[in-house]
Amino acid sequence: LASVSDDCNIMIWKHYLDEPLNSYRCWKAICTLSGYHTHTIFSIDYLKSREMHLFATGSEDNSIKIFKEYESSESLGNKSYK
């Protein structure tokens, strides 16, 4: 899950089961992408295939940015975005 806002940031979220009850899912921000847009970000869209995971953002600064998800070598199972 990702969210965008007027603070020019893109937030990547991951869901976890609530501990210790495991009764519901809670969402935690795992990554903040900033510095890519200079004005409010209004939209985000995803492309997920076997080969790659992409998302694009559209902003009031008249730009579209495209990001690709990578496996992070620093920590097993974590993602990074470029």
mmCIF file of the N, C-alpha and C atoms, coordinates in Angstrom:
data_MODEL
# 
_entry.id   MODEL 
# 
loop_
_atom_site.group_PDB 
_atom_site.id 
_atom_site.type_symbol 
_atom_site.label_atom_id 
_atom_site.label_alt_id 
_atom_site.label_comp_id 
_atom_site.label_asym_id 
_atom_site.label_entity_id 
_atom_site.label_seq_id 
_atom_site.pdbx_PDB_ins_code 
_atom_site.Cartn_x 
_atom_site.Cartn_y 
_atom_site.Cartn_z 
_atom_site.occupancy 
_atom_site.B_iso_or_equiv 
_atom_site.pdbx_formal_charge 
_atom_site.auth_seq_id 
_atom_site.auth_comp_id 
_atom_site.auth_asym_id 
_atom_site.auth_atom_id 
_atom_site.pdbx_PDB_model_num 
ATOM 1   N N  . LEU A 1 1  ? 0.853  -1.171  0.000   1.00 0.00 ? 1  LEU A N  1 
ATOM 2   C CA . LEU A 1 1  ? 0.000  0.000   0.000   1.00 0.00 ? 1  LEU A CA 1 
ATOM 3   C C  . LEU A 1 1  ? 0.896  1.230   0.000   1.00 0.00 ? 1  LEU A C  1 
ATOM 4   N N  . ALA A 1 2  ? 0.488  2.240   -0.729  1.00 0.00 ? 2  ALA A N  1 
ATOM 5   C CA . ALA A 1 2  ? 1.224  3.498   -0.758  1.00 0.00 ? 2  ALA A CA 1 
ATOM 6   C C  . ALA A 1 2  ? 0.232  4.648   -0.667  1.00 0.00 ? 2  ALA A C  1 
ATOM 7   N N  . SER A 1 3  ? 0.690  5.757   -0.114  1.00 0.00 ? 3  SER A N  1 
ATOM 8   C CA . SER A 1 3  ? -0.141 6.951   -0.043  1.00 0.00 ? 3  SER A CA 1 
ATOM 9   C C  . SER A 1 3  ? 0.692  8.158   -0.451  1.00 0.00 ? 3  SER A C  1 
ATOM 10  N N  . VAL A 1 4  ? 0.006  9.179   -0.958  1.00 0.00 ? 4  VAL A N  1 
ATOM 11  C CA . VAL A 1 4  ? 0.643  10.430  -1.365  1.00 0.00 ? 4  VAL A CA 1 
ATOM 12  C C  . VAL A 1 4  ? -0.137 11.581  -0.744  1.00 0.00 ? 4  VAL A C  1 
ATOM 13  N N  . SER A 1 5  ? 0.513  12.755  -0.650  1.00 0.00 ? 5  SER A N  1 
ATOM 14  C CA . SER A 1 5  ? -0.179 13.866  -0.004  1.00 0.00 ? 5  SER A CA 1 
ATOM 15  C C  . SER A 1 5  ? 0.397  15.209  -0.427  1.00 0.00 ? 5  SER A C  1 
ATOM 16  N N  . ASP A 1 6  ? -0.138 16.258  0.210   1.00 0.00 ? 6  ASP A N  1 
ATOM 17  C CA . ASP A 1 6  ? 0.304  17.608  -0.111  1.00 0.00 ? 6  ASP A CA 1 
ATOM 18  C C  . ASP A 1 6  ? 1.644  17.967  0.528   1.00 0.00 ? 6  ASP A C  1 
ATOM 19  N N  . ASP A 1 7  ? 2.213  17.073  1.337   1.00 0.00 ? 7  ASP A N  1 
ATOM 20  C CA . ASP A 1 7  ? 3.544  17.335  1.905   1.00 0.00 ? 7  ASP A CA 1 
ATOM 21  C C  . ASP A 1 7  ? 4.658  16.862  0.968   1.00 0.00 ? 7  ASP A C  1 
ATOM 22  N N  . CYS A 1 8  ? 4.289  16.447  -0.243  1.00 0.00 ? 8  CYS A N  1 
ATOM 23  C CA . CYS A 1 8  ? 5.216  16.004  -1.306  1.00 0.00 ? 8  CYS A CA 1 
ATOM 24  C C  . CYS A 1 8  ? 5.909  14.686  -0.990  1.00 0.00 ? 8  CYS A C  1 
ATOM 25  N N  . ASN A 1 9  ? 5.401  13.938  -0.036  1.00 0.00 ? 9  ASN A N  1 
ATOM 26  C CA . ASN A 1 9  ? 5.981  12.650  0.331   1.00 0.00 ? 9  ASN A CA 1 
ATOM 27  C C  . ASN A 1 9  ? 5.136  11.495  -0.186  1.00 0.00 ? 9  ASN A C  1 
ATOM 28  N N  . ILE A 1 10 ? 5.811  10.390  -0.433  1.00 0.00 ? 10 ILE A N  1 
ATOM 29  C CA . ILE A 1 10 ? 5.168  9.132   -0.792  1.00 0.00 ? 10 ILE A CA 1 
ATOM 30  C C  . ILE A 1 10 ? 5.460  8.168   0.357   1.00 0.00 ? 10 ILE A C  1 
ATOM 31  N N  . MET A 1 11 ? 4.433  7.605   0.926   1.00 0.00 ? 11 MET A N  1 
ATOM 32  C CA . MET A 1 11 ? 4.597  6.681   2.047   1.00 0.00 ? 11 MET A CA 1 
ATOM 33  C C  . MET A 1 11 ? 4.274  5.264   1.579   1.00 0.00 ? 11 MET A C  1 
ATOM 34  N N  . ILE A 1 12 ? 5.151  4.324   1.924   1.00 0.00 ? 12 ILE A N  1 
ATOM 35  C CA . ILE A 1 12 ? 4.936  2.908   1.648   1.00 0.00 ? 12 ILE A CA 1 
ATOM 36  C C  . ILE A 1 12 ? 4.552  2.254   2.964   1.00 0.00 ? 12 ILE A C  1 
ATOM 37  N N  . TRP A 1 13 ? 3.489  1.476   2.954   1.00 0.00 ? 13 TRP A N  1 
ATOM 38  C CA . TRP A 1 13 ? 2.933  0.868   4.157   1.00 0.00 ? 13 TRP A CA 1 
ATOM 39  C C  . TRP A 1 13 ? 2.945  -0.653  4.048   1.00 0.00 ? 13 TRP A C  1 
ATOM 40  N N  . LYS A 1 14 ? 3.041  -1.307  5.191   1.00 0.00 ? 14 LYS A N  1 
ATOM 41  C CA . LYS A 1 14 ? 2.969  -2.773  5.251   1.00 0.00 ? 14 LYS A CA 1 
ATOM 42  C C  . LYS A 1 14 ? 2.021  -3.150  6.378   1.00 0.00 ? 14 LYS A C  1 
ATOM 43  N N  . HIS A 1 15 ? 1.256  -4.210  6.166   1.00 0.00 ? 15 HIS A N  1 
ATOM 44  C CA . HIS A 1 15 ? 0.328  -4.632  7.221   1.00 0.00 ? 15 HIS A CA 1 
ATOM 45  C C  . HIS A 1 15 ? 0.956  -5.731  8.069   1.00 0.00 ? 15 HIS A C  1 
ATOM 46  N N  . TYR A 1 16 ? 0.633  -5.694  9.327   1.00 0.00 ? 16 TYR A N  1 
ATOM 47  C CA . TYR A 1 16 ? 1.101  -6.670  10.307  1.00 0.00 ? 16 TYR A CA 1 
ATOM 48  C C  . TYR A 1 16 ? -0.092 -7.114  11.131  1.00 0.00 ? 16 TYR A C  1 
ATOM 49  N N  . LEU A 1 17 ? -0.014 -8.314  11.664  1.00 0.00 ? 17 LEU A N  1 
ATOM 50  C CA . LEU A 1 17 ? -1.031 -8.745  12.619  1.00 0.00 ? 17 LEU A CA 1 
ATOM 51  C C  . LEU A 1 17 ? -0.723 -8.108  13.959  1.00 0.00 ? 17 LEU A C  1 
ATOM 52  N N  . ASP A 1 18 ? -1.780 -7.628  14.615  1.00 0.00 ? 18 ASP A N  1 
ATOM 53  C CA . ASP A 1 18 ? -1.623 -6.993  15.913  1.00 0.00 ? 18 ASP A CA 1 
ATOM 54  C C  . ASP A 1 18 ? -1.104 -8.008  16.918  1.00 0.00 ? 18 ASP A C  1 
ATOM 55  N N  . GLU A 1 19 ? -0.066 -7.668  17.611  1.00 0.00 ? 19 GLU A N  1 
ATOM 56  C CA . GLU A 1 19 ? 0.496  -8.549  18.648  1.00 0.00 ? 19 GLU A CA 1 
ATOM 57  C C  . GLU A 1 19 ? -0.025 -8.113  20.005  1.00 0.00 ? 19 GLU A C  1 
ATOM 58  N N  . PRO A 1 20 ? -0.286 -8.947  20.942  1.00 0.00 ? 20 PRO A N  1 
ATOM 59  C CA . PRO A 1 20 ? -0.141 -10.394 20.935  1.00 0.00 ? 20 PRO A CA 1 
ATOM 60  C C  . PRO A 1 20 ? -1.399 -11.135 20.500  1.00 0.00 ? 20 PRO A C  1 
ATOM 61  N N  . LEU A 1 21 ? -2.482 -10.412 20.238  1.00 0.00 ? 21 LEU A N  1 
ATOM 62  C CA . LEU A 1 21 ? -3.759 -11.080 19.974  1.00 0.00 ? 21 LEU A CA 1 
ATOM 63  C C  . LEU A 1 21 ? -3.906 -11.606 18.559  1.00 0.00 ? 21 LEU A C  1 
ATOM 64  N N  . ASN A 1 22 ? -3.158 -11.054 17.611  1.00 0.00 ? 22 ASN A N  1 
ATOM 65  C CA . ASN A 1 22 ? -3.283 -11.418 16.204  1.00 0.00 ? 22 ASN A CA 1 
ATOM 66  C C  . ASN A 1 22 ? -4.733 -11.347 15.728  1.00 0.00 ? 22 ASN A C  1 
ATOM 67  N N  . SER A 1 23 ? -5.469 -10.385 16.276  1.00 0.00 ? 23 SER A N  1 
ATOM 68  C CA . SER A 1 23 ? -6.891 -10.310 15.989  1.00 0.00 ? 23 SER A CA 1 
ATOM 69  C C  . SER A 1 23 ? -7.223 -9.383  14.817  1.00 0.00 ? 23 SER A C  1 
ATOM 70  N N  . TYR A 1 24 ? -6.366 -8.435  14.501  1.00 0.00 ? 24 TYR A N  1 
ATOM 71  C CA . TYR A 1 24 ? -6.623 -7.552  13.373  1.00 0.00 ? 24 TYR A CA 1 
ATOM 72  C C  . TYR A 1 24 ? -5.300 -7.056  12.799  1.00 0.00 ? 24 TYR A C  1 
ATOM 73  N N  . ARG A 1 25 ? -5.375 -6.549  11.597  1.00 0.00 ? 25 ARG A N  1 
ATOM 74  C CA . ARG A 1 25 ? -4.174 -6.054  10.940  1.00 0.00 ? 25 ARG A CA 1 
ATOM 75  C C  . ARG A 1 25 ? -3.987 -4.573  11.245  1.00 0.00 ? 25 ARG A C  1 
ATOM 76  N N  . CYS A 1 26 ? -2.766 -4.205  11.477  1.00 0.00 ? 26 CYS A N  1 
ATOM 77  C CA . CYS A 1 26 ? -2.449 -2.796  11.611  1.00 0.00 ? 26 CYS A CA 1 
ATOM 78  C C  . CYS A 1 26 ? -1.419 -2.450  10.537  1.00 0.00 ? 26 CYS A C  1 
ATOM 79  N N  . TRP A 1 27 ? -1.428 -1.212  10.113  1.00 0.00 ? 27 TRP A N  1 
ATOM 80  C CA . TRP A 1 27 ? -0.535 -0.750  9.054   1.00 0.00 ? 27 TRP A CA 1 
ATOM 81  C C  . TRP A 1 27 ? 0.563  0.104   9.656   1.00 0.00 ? 27 TRP A C  1 
ATOM 82  N N  . LYS A 1 28 ? 1.795  -0.122  9.193   1.00 0.00 ? 28 LYS A N  1 
ATOM 83  C CA . LYS A 1 28 ? 2.938  0.657   9.645   1.00 0.00 ? 28 LYS A CA 1 
ATOM 84  C C  . LYS A 1 28 ? 3.685  1.196   8.434   1.00 0.00 ? 28 LYS A C  1 
ATOM 85  N N  . ALA A 1 29 ? 4.098  2.458   8.513   1.00 0.00 ? 29 ALA A N  1 
ATOM 86  C CA . ALA A 1 29 ? 4.888  3.045   7.433   1.00 0.00 ? 29 ALA A CA 1 
ATOM 87  C C  . ALA A 1 29 ? 6.283  2.430   7.467   1.00 0.00 ? 29 ALA A C  1 
ATOM 88  N N  . ILE A 1 30 ? 6.717  1.890   6.332   1.00 0.00 ? 30 ILE A N  1 
ATOM 89  C CA . ILE A 1 30 ? 8.027  1.250   6.276   1.00 0.00 ? 30 ILE A CA 1 
ATOM 90  C C  . ILE A 1 30 ? 9.018  2.041   5.432   1.00 0.00 ? 30 ILE A C  1 
ATOM 91  N N  . CYS A 1 31 ? 8.522  3.029   4.673   1.00 0.00 ? 31 CYS A N  1 
ATOM 92  C CA . CYS A 1 31 ? 9.419  3.797   3.805   1.00 0.00 ? 31 CYS A CA 1 
ATOM 93  C C  . CYS A 1 31 ? 8.762  5.131   3.474   1.00 0.00 ? 31 CYS A C  1 
ATOM 94  N N  . THR A 1 32 ? 9.544  6.196   3.510   1.00 0.00 ? 32 THR A N  1 
ATOM 95  C CA . THR A 1 32 ? 9.089  7.507   3.065   1.00 0.00 ? 32 THR A CA 1 
ATOM 96  C C  . THR A 1 32 ? 9.993  7.967   1.931   1.00 0.00 ? 32 THR A C  1 
ATOM 97  N N  . LEU A 1 33 ? 9.402  8.271   0.800   1.00 0.00 ? 33 LEU A N  1 
ATOM 98  C CA . LEU A 1 33 ? 10.144 8.787   -0.344  1.00 0.00 ? 33 LEU A CA 1 
ATOM 99  C C  . LEU A 1 33 ? 9.864  10.278  -0.440  1.00 0.00 ? 33 LEU A C  1 
ATOM 100 N N  . SER A 1 34 ? 10.902 11.080  -0.340  1.00 0.00 ? 34 SER A N  1 
ATOM 101 C CA . SER A 1 34 ? 10.726 12.529  -0.402  1.00 0.00 ? 34 SER A CA 1 
ATOM 102 C C  . SER A 1 34 ? 11.760 13.131  -1.340  1.00 0.00 ? 34 SER A C  1 
ATOM 103 N N  . GLY A 1 35 ? 11.476 14.350  -1.776  1.00 0.00 ? 35 GLY A N  1 
ATOM 104 C CA . GLY A 1 35 ? 12.396 15.058  -2.646  1.00 0.00 ? 35 GLY A CA 1 
ATOM 105 C C  . GLY A 1 35 ? 12.185 14.817  -4.124  1.00 0.00 ? 35 GLY A C  1 
ATOM 106 N N  . TYR A 1 36 ? 11.177 14.047  -4.489  1.00 0.00 ? 36 TYR A N  1 
ATOM 107 C CA . TYR A 1 36 ? 10.929 13.748  -5.902  1.00 0.00 ? 36 TYR A CA 1 
ATOM 108 C C  . TYR A 1 36 ? 9.960  14.733  -6.542  1.00 0.00 ? 36 TYR A C  1 
ATOM 109 N N  . HIS A 1 37 ? 9.074  15.321  -5.748  1.00 0.00 ? 37 HIS A N  1 
ATOM 110 C CA . HIS A 1 37 ? 8.120  16.312  -6.237  1.00 0.00 ? 37 HIS A CA 1 
ATOM 111 C C  . HIS A 1 37 ? 8.263  17.596  -5.425  1.00 0.00 ? 37 HIS A C  1 
ATOM 112 N N  . THR A 1 38 ? 7.912  18.718  -6.053  1.00 0.00 ? 38 THR A N  1 
ATOM 113 C CA . THR A 1 38 ? 8.011  20.016  -5.376  1.00 0.00 ? 38 THR A CA 1 
ATOM 114 C C  . THR A 1 38 ? 6.650  20.593  -5.011  1.00 0.00 ? 38 THR A C  1 
ATOM 115 N N  . HIS A 1 39 ? 5.569  19.963  -5.474  1.00 0.00 ? 39 HIS A N  1 
ATOM 116 C CA . HIS A 1 39 ? 4.205  20.393  -5.164  1.00 0.00 ? 39 HIS A CA 1 
ATOM 117 C C  . HIS A 1 39 ? 3.372  19.162  -4.794  1.00 0.00 ? 39 HIS A C  1 
ATOM 118 N N  . THR A 1 40 ? 2.138  19.433  -4.389  1.00 0.00 ? 40 THR A N  1 
ATOM 119 C CA . THR A 1 40 ? 1.225  18.375  -3.954  1.00 0.00 ? 40 THR A CA 1 
ATOM 120 C C  . THR A 1 40 ? 1.192  17.206  -4.934  1.00 0.00 ? 40 THR A C  1 
ATOM 121 N N  . ILE A 1 41 ? 1.265  15.990  -4.391  1.00 0.00 ? 41 ILE A N  1 
ATOM 122 C CA . ILE A 1 41 ? 1.135  14.773  -5.191  1.00 0.00 ? 41 ILE A CA 1 
ATOM 123 C C  . ILE A 1 41 ? -0.324 14.350  -5.125  1.00 0.00 ? 41 ILE A C  1 
ATOM 124 N N  . PHE A 1 42 ? -0.958 14.256  -6.278  1.00 0.00 ? 42 PHE A N  1 
ATOM 125 C CA . PHE A 1 42 ? -2.390 13.978  -6.337  1.00 0.00 ? 42 PHE A CA 1 
ATOM 126 C C  . PHE A 1 42 ? -2.723 12.520  -6.652  1.00 0.00 ? 42 PHE A C  1 
ATOM 127 N N  . SER A 1 43 ? -1.828 11.804  -7.314  1.00 0.00 ? 43 SER A N  1 
ATOM 128 C CA . SER A 1 43 ? -2.221 10.472  -7.765  1.00 0.00 ? 43 SER A CA 1 
ATOM 129 C C  . SER A 1 43 ? -1.064 9.496   -7.697  1.00 0.00 ? 43 SER A C  1 
ATOM 130 N N  . ILE A 1 44 ? -1.461 8.226   -7.620  1.00 0.00 ? 44 ILE A N  1 
ATOM 131 C CA . ILE A 1 44 ? -0.505 7.126   -7.639  1.00 0.00 ? 44 ILE A CA 1 
ATOM 132 C C  . ILE A 1 44 ? -1.178 5.957   -8.344  1.00 0.00 ? 44 ILE A C  1 
ATOM 133 N N  . ASP A 1 45 ? -0.404 5.215   -9.116  1.00 0.00 ? 45 ASP A N  1 
ATOM 134 C CA . ASP A 1 45 ? -0.935 4.037   -9.794  1.00 0.00 ? 45 ASP A CA 1 
ATOM 135 C C  . ASP A 1 45 ? 0.143  2.957   -9.797  1.00 0.00 ? 45 ASP A C  1 
ATOM 136 N N  . TYR A 1 46 ? -0.287 1.699   -9.879  1.00 0.00 ? 46 TYR A N  1 
ATOM 137 C CA . TYR A 1 46 ? 0.609  0.553   -9.731  1.00 0.00 ? 46 TYR A CA 1 
ATOM 138 C C  . TYR A 1 46 ? 0.600  -0.339  -10.960 1.00 0.00 ? 46 TYR A C  1 
ATOM 139 N N  . LEU A 1 47 ? 1.733  -0.964  -11.199 1.00 0.00 ? 47 LEU A N  1 
ATOM 140 C CA . LEU A 1 47 ? 1.842  -2.051  -12.174 1.00 0.00 ? 47 LEU A CA 1 
ATOM 141 C C  . LEU A 1 47 ? 2.615  -3.157  -11.480 1.00 0.00 ? 47 LEU A C  1 
ATOM 142 N N  . LYS A 1 48 ? 1.972  -4.286  -11.312 1.00 0.00 ? 48 LYS A N  1 
ATOM 143 C CA . LYS A 1 48 ? 2.612  -5.410  -10.637 1.00 0.00 ? 48 LYS A CA 1 
ATOM 144 C C  . LYS A 1 48 ? 2.558  -6.614  -11.569 1.00 0.00 ? 48 LYS A C  1 
ATOM 145 N N  . SER A 1 49 ? 3.715  -7.113  -11.937 1.00 0.00 ? 49 SER A N  1 
ATOM 146 C CA . SER A 1 49 ? 3.786  -8.309  -12.770 1.00 0.00 ? 49 SER A CA 1 
ATOM 147 C C  . SER A 1 49 ? 4.809  -9.253  -12.149 1.00 0.00 ? 49 SER A C  1 
ATOM 148 N N  . ARG A 1 50 ? 4.985  -10.389 -12.745 1.00 0.00 ? 50 ARG A N  1 
ATOM 149 C CA . ARG A 1 50 ? 5.985  -11.338 -12.233 1.00 0.00 ? 50 ARG A CA 1 
ATOM 150 C C  . ARG A 1 50 ? 7.394  -10.777 -12.322 1.00 0.00 ? 50 ARG A C  1 
ATOM 151 N N  . GLU A 1 51 ? 7.638  -9.996  -13.375 1.00 0.00 ? 51 GLU A N  1 
ATOM 152 C CA . GLU A 1 51 ? 8.983  -9.494  -13.618 1.00 0.00 ? 51 GLU A CA 1 
ATOM 153 C C  . GLU A 1 51 ? 9.339  -8.259  -12.793 1.00 0.00 ? 51 GLU A C  1 
ATOM 154 N N  . MET A 1 52 ? 8.354  -7.396  -12.529 1.00 0.00 ? 52 MET A N  1 
ATOM 155 C CA . MET A 1 52 ? 8.671  -6.156  -11.833 1.00 0.00 ? 52 MET A CA 1 
ATOM 156 C C  . MET A 1 52 ? 7.448  -5.571  -11.151 1.00 0.00 ? 52 MET A C  1 
ATOM 157 N N  . HIS A 1 53 ? 7.719  -4.717  -10.186 1.00 0.00 ? 53 HIS A N  1 
ATOM 158 C CA . HIS A 1 53 ? 6.698  -3.948  -9.500  1.00 0.00 ? 53 HIS A CA 1 
ATOM 159 C C  . HIS A 1 53 ? 7.043  -2.478  -9.699  1.00 0.00 ? 53 HIS A C  1 
ATOM 160 N N  . LEU A 1 54 ? 6.125  -1.736  -10.309 1.00 0.00 ? 54 LEU A N  1 
ATOM 161 C CA . LEU A 1 54 ? 6.320  -0.317  -10.571 1.00 0.00 ? 54 LEU A CA 1 
ATOM 162 C C  . LEU A 1 54 ? 5.166  0.470   -9.980  1.00 0.00 ? 54 LEU A C  1 
ATOM 163 N N  . PHE A 1 55 ? 5.428  1.726   -9.631  1.00 0.00 ? 55 PHE A N  1 
ATOM 164 C CA . PHE A 1 55 ? 4.337  2.643   -9.377  1.00 0.00 ? 55 PHE A CA 1 
ATOM 165 C C  . PHE A 1 55 ? 4.734  4.024   -9.878  1.00 0.00 ? 55 PHE A C  1 
ATOM 166 N N  . ALA A 1 56 ? 3.731  4.798   -10.248 1.00 0.00 ? 56 ALA A N  1 
ATOM 167 C CA . ALA A 1 56 ? 3.947  6.130   -10.783 1.00 0.00 ? 56 ALA A CA 1 
ATOM 168 C C  . ALA A 1 56 ? 3.146  7.134   -9.967  1.00 0.00 ? 56 ALA A C  1 
ATOM 169 N N  . THR A 1 57 ? 3.722  8.312   -9.777  1.00 0.00 ? 57 THR A N  1 
ATOM 170 C CA . THR A 1 57 ? 3.038  9.383   -9.057  1.00 0.00 ? 57 THR A CA 1 
ATOM 171 C C  . THR A 1 57 ? 2.890  10.584  -9.985  1.00 0.00 ? 57 THR A C  1 
ATOM 172 N N  . GLY A 1 58 ? 1.780  11.305  -9.807  1.00 0.00 ? 58 GLY A N  1 
ATOM 173 C CA . GLY A 1 58 ? 1.524  12.521  -10.572 1.00 0.00 ? 58 GLY A CA 1 
ATOM 174 C C  . GLY A 1 58 ? 1.337  13.684  -9.621  1.00 0.00 ? 58 GLY A C  1 
ATOM 175 N N  . SER A 1 59 ? 1.947  14.823  -9.967  1.00 0.00 ? 59 SER A N  1 
ATOM 176 C CA . SER A 1 59 ? 1.983  15.947  -9.045  1.00 0.00 ? 59 SER A CA 1 
ATOM 177 C C  . SER A 1 59 ? 1.539  17.249  -9.706  1.00 0.00 ? 59 SER A C  1 
ATOM 178 N N  . GLU A 1 60 ? 1.192  18.213  -8.862  1.00 0.00 ? 60 GLU A N  1 
ATOM 179 C CA . GLU A 1 60 ? 0.855  19.564  -9.299  1.00 0.00 ? 60 GLU A CA 1 
ATOM 180 C C  . GLU A 1 60 ? 2.068  20.269  -9.921  1.00 0.00 ? 60 GLU A C  1 
ATOM 181 N N  . ASP A 1 61 ? 3.260  19.722  -9.720  1.00 0.00 ? 61 ASP A N  1 
ATOM 182 C CA . ASP A 1 61 ? 4.456  20.311  -10.340 1.00 0.00 ? 61 ASP A CA 1 
ATOM 183 C C  . ASP A 1 61 ? 4.596  19.894  -11.807 1.00 0.00 ? 61 ASP A C  1 
ATOM 184 N N  . ASN A 1 62 ? 3.527  19.318  -12.365 1.00 0.00 ? 62 ASN A N  1 
ATOM 185 C CA . ASN A 1 62 ? 3.465  18.909  -13.774 1.00 0.00 ? 62 ASN A CA 1 
ATOM 186 C C  . ASN A 1 62 ? 4.473  17.823  -14.126 1.00 0.00 ? 62 ASN A C  1 
ATOM 187 N N  . SER A 1 63 ? 4.738  16.942  -13.175 1.00 0.00 ? 63 SER A N  1 
ATOM 188 C CA . SER A 1 63 ? 5.657  15.838  -13.461 1.00 0.00 ? 63 SER A CA 1 
ATOM 189 C C  . SER A 1 63 ? 5.040  14.511  -13.045 1.00 0.00 ? 63 SER A C  1 
ATOM 190 N N  . ILE A 1 64 ? 5.505  13.471  -13.695 1.00 0.00 ? 64 ILE A N  1 
ATOM 191 C CA . ILE A 1 64 ? 5.167  12.092  -13.348 1.00 0.00 ? 64 ILE A CA 1 
ATOM 192 C C  . ILE A 1 64 ? 6.474  11.403  -13.018 1.00 0.00 ? 64 ILE A C  1 
ATOM 193 N N  . LYS A 1 65 ? 6.533  10.750  -11.881 1.00 0.00 ? 65 LYS A N  1 
ATOM 194 C CA . LYS A 1 65 ? 7.722  10.008  -11.475 1.00 0.00 ? 65 LYS A CA 1 
ATOM 195 C C  . LYS A 1 65 ? 7.381  8.533   -11.446 1.00 0.00 ? 65 LYS A C  1 
ATOM 196 N N  . ILE A 1 66 ? 8.287  7.705   -11.952 1.00 0.00 ? 66 ILE A N  1 
ATOM 197 C CA . ILE A 1 66 ? 8.085  6.262   -11.979 1.00 0.00 ? 66 ILE A CA 1 
ATOM 198 C C  . ILE A 1 66 ? 9.126  5.616   -11.086 1.00 0.00 ? 66 ILE A C  1 
ATOM 199 N N  . PHE A 1 67 ? 8.670  4.741   -10.209 1.00 0.00 ? 67 PHE A N  1 
ATOM 200 C CA . PHE A 1 67 ? 9.520  4.070   -9.236  1.00 0.00 ? 67 PHE A CA 1 
ATOM 201 C C  . PHE A 1 67 ? 9.472  2.568   -9.461  1.00 0.00 ? 67 PHE A C  1 
ATOM 202 N N  . LYS A 1 68 ? 10.594 1.919   -9.248  1.00 0.00 ? 68 LYS A N  1 
ATOM 203 C CA . LYS A 1 68 ? 10.686 0.471   -9.344  1.00 0.00 ? 68 LYS A CA 1 
ATOM 204 C C  . LYS A 1 68 ? 11.074 -0.084  -7.987  1.00 0.00 ? 68 LYS A C  1 
ATOM 205 N N  . GLU A 1 69 ? 10.445 -1.196  -7.615  1.00 0.00 ? 69 GLU A N  1 
ATOM 206 C CA . GLU A 1 69 ? 10.733 -1.846  -6.344  1.00 0.00 ? 69 GLU A CA 1 
ATOM 207 C C  . GLU A 1 69 ? 11.888 -2.827  -6.524  1.00 0.00 ? 69 GLU A C  1 
ATOM 208 N N  . TYR A 1 70 ? 12.846 -2.776  -5.614  1.00 0.00 ? 70 TYR A N  1 
ATOM 209 C CA . TYR A 1 70 ? 13.997 -3.676  -5.619  1.00 0.00 ? 70 TYR A CA 1 
ATOM 210 C C  . TYR A 1 70 ? 14.081 -4.413  -4.289  1.00 0.00 ? 70 TYR A C  1 
ATOM 211 N N  . GLU A 1 71 ? 14.613 -5.612  -4.315  1.00 0.00 ? 71 GLU A N  1 
ATOM 212 C CA . GLU A 1 71 ? 14.937 -6.311  -3.075  1.00 0.00 ? 71 GLU A CA 1 
ATOM 213 C C  . GLU A 1 71 ? 16.165 -5.630  -2.481  1.00 0.00 ? 71 GLU A C  1 
ATOM 214 N N  . SER A 1 72 ? 16.119 -5.337  -1.210  1.00 0.00 ? 72 SER A N  1 
ATOM 215 C CA . SER A 1 72 ? 17.238 -4.671  -0.553  1.00 0.00 ? 72 SER A CA 1 
ATOM 216 C C  . SER A 1 72 ? 18.268 -5.698  -0.113  1.00 0.00 ? 72 SER A C  1 
ATOM 217 N N  . SER A 1 73 ? 19.520 -5.434  -0.406  1.00 0.00 ? 73 SER A N  1 
ATOM 218 C CA . SER A 1 73 ? 20.582 -6.356  0.003   1.00 0.00 ? 73 SER A CA 1 
ATOM 219 C C  . SER A 1 73 ? 20.977 -6.132  1.459   1.00 0.00 ? 73 SER A C  1 
ATOM 220 N N  . GLU A 1 74 ? 20.548 -5.009  2.042   1.00 0.00 ? 74 GLU A N  1 
ATOM 221 C CA . GLU A 1 74 ? 20.920 -4.682  3.420   1.00 0.00 ? 74 GLU A CA 1 
ATOM 222 C C  . GLU A 1 74 ? 20.168 -5.513  4.445   1.00 0.00 ? 74 GLU A C  1 
ATOM 223 N N  . SER A 1 75 ? 18.929 -5.848  4.147   1.00 0.00 ? 75 SER A N  1 
ATOM 224 C CA . SER A 1 75 ? 18.114 -6.595  5.099   1.00 0.00 ? 75 SER A CA 1 
ATOM 225 C C  . SER A 1 75 ? 17.211 -7.548  4.339   1.00 0.00 ? 75 SER A C  1 
ATOM 226 N N  . LEU A 1 76 ? 17.255 -8.796  4.647   1.00 0.00 ? 76 LEU A N  1 
ATOM 227 C CA . LEU A 1 76 ? 16.494 -9.823  3.954   1.00 0.00 ? 76 LEU A CA 1 
ATOM 228 C C  . LEU A 1 76 ? 14.997 -9.525  3.991   1.00 0.00 ? 76 LEU A C  1 
ATOM 229 N N  . GLY A 1 77 ? 14.389 -9.555  2.842   1.00 0.00 ? 77 GLY A N  1 
ATOM 230 C CA . GLY A 1 77 ? 12.951 -9.366  2.761   1.00 0.00 ? 77 GLY A CA 1 
ATOM 231 C C  . GLY A 1 77 ? 12.493 -7.928  2.663   1.00 0.00 ? 77 GLY A C  1 
ATOM 232 N N  . ASN A 1 78 ? 13.380 -6.961  2.826   1.00 0.00 ? 78 ASN A N  1 
ATOM 233 C CA . ASN A 1 78 ? 12.988 -5.558  2.723   1.00 0.00 ? 78 ASN A CA 1 
ATOM 234 C C  . ASN A 1 78 ? 13.068 -5.092  1.284   1.00 0.00 ? 78 ASN A C  1 
ATOM 235 N N  . LYS A 1 79 ? 12.341 -4.033  0.990   1.00 0.00 ? 79 LYS A N  1 
ATOM 236 C CA . LYS A 1 79 ? 12.279 -3.467  -0.357  1.00 0.00 ? 79 LYS A CA 1 
ATOM 237 C C  . LYS A 1 79 ? 12.937 -2.104  -0.360  1.00 0.00 ? 79 LYS A C  1 
ATOM 238 N N  . SER A 1 80 ? 13.416 -1.706  -1.520  1.00 0.00 ? 80 SER A N  1 
ATOM 239 C CA . SER A 1 80 ? 13.871 -0.344  -1.729  1.00 0.00 ? 80 SER A CA 1 
ATOM 240 C C  . SER A 1 80 ? 13.277 0.135   -3.041  1.00 0.00 ? 80 SER A C  1 
ATOM 241 N N  . TYR A 1 81 ? 13.244 1.448   -3.243  1.00 0.00 ? 81 TYR A N  1 
ATOM 242 C CA . TYR A 1 81 ? 12.566 2.035   -4.392  1.00 0.00 ? 81 TYR A CA 1 
ATOM 243 C C  . TYR A 1 81 ? 13.481 3.054   -5.049  1.00 0.00 ? 81 TYR A C  1 
ATOM 244 N N  . LYS A 1 82 ? 13.552 2.992   -6.370  1.00 0.00 ? 82 LYS A N  1 
ATOM 245 C CA . LYS A 1 82 ? 14.358 3.945   -7.143  1.00 0.00 ? 82 LYS A CA 1 
ATOM 246 C C  . LYS A 1 82 ? 13.546 4.434   -8.303  1.00 0.00 ? 82 LYS A C  1 
# 
